[in-house]
């Protein structure tokens, strides 16, 4: 898991987030991981014209959806490049 590789201060900050998150919580979680991303950006990434560009989510109704911690960490790791 990605959070285990972070320093203890960051791990404590990330531990406060639940396993399933709203869009607002997901934006805060990704920002804590180092990806400055706004709630509105996640909304745009989830729209039909941008499908597949954002982190995976599960829709629970017409307007409600949630992101899982594992999916957000995997998406974040896939967007992070190692600098040589």
C-alpha positions in Angstrom: 0.0 0.0 0.0 1.3 3.5 -0.8 0.6 5.0 2.6 3.0 2.6 4.2 5.9 4.0 2.2 5.3 7.6 3.4 7.0 9.2 6.4 5.2 8.8 9.7 3.8 12.4 9.7 2.2 11.9 6.3 1.0 8.4 7.3 -0.8 9.9 10.3 -2.4 12.5 8.2 -3.6 10.0 5.6 -4.8 7.5 8.2 -7.6 10.0 9.1 -9.3 9.4 5.7 -12.0 6.7 5.5 -11.9 3.7 3.2 -14.7 5.1 1.0 -14.8 8.8 0.3 -17.0 11.4 -1.3 -15.6 13.5 -4.1 -14.6 16.3 -1.7 -12.8 13.9 0.6 -11.1 12.2 -2.4 -9.8 15.6 -3.6 -8.4 16.3 -0.1 -6.9 12.8 0.0 -5.2 13.2 -3.4 -3.9 16.6 -2.3 -2.4 15.0 0.8 -0.7 12.4 -1.4 0.9 15.2 -3.4 -1.5 15.6 -6.3 -3.1 19.1 -6.0 -6.5 18.4 -7.4 -9.8 20.2 -6.9 -13.2 18.7 -6.3 -14.4 20.3 -9.6 -11.5 18.6 -11.5 -12.6 15.2 -10.2 -16.2 16.1 -11.3 -14.9 16.9 -14.8 -12.8 13.8 -15.0 -15.9 11.7 -14.1 -18.0 13.3 -16.9 -18.8 11.3 -20.1 -16.4 13.3 -22.3 -13.5 12.6 -20.0 -14.3 9.0 -19.0 -11.3 7.0 -18.1 -9.0 10.0 -17.2 -9.8 10.2 -13.5 -9.7 7.7 -10.6 -12.2 4.9 -10.7 -15.4 5.5 -8.7 -18.7 3.8 -7.9 -22.0 5.5 -8.6 -24.6 4.7 -5.9 -27.4 6.8 -7.4 -28.0 9.6 -10.0 -26.0 12.2 -8.0 -24.0 10.3 -5.4 -20.8 8.4 -5.9 -17.8 7.4 -3.9 -14.1 6.6 -4.4 -12.3 3.9 -2.5 -9.0 4.5 -0.8 -7.3 1.6 -2.7 -8.4 3.0 -6.1 -7.2 6.5 -5.3 -3.8 5.2 -4.1 -3.4 3.1 -7.3 -4.5 6.0 -9.5 -2.0 8.3 -7.7 0.8 5.7 -8.1 0.1 5.4 -11.8 0.4 9.2 -12.3 3.6 9.5 -10.3 6.8 9.3 -12.3 10.2 8.4 -10.8 12.8 11.0 -11.5 16.1 9.5 -12.5 
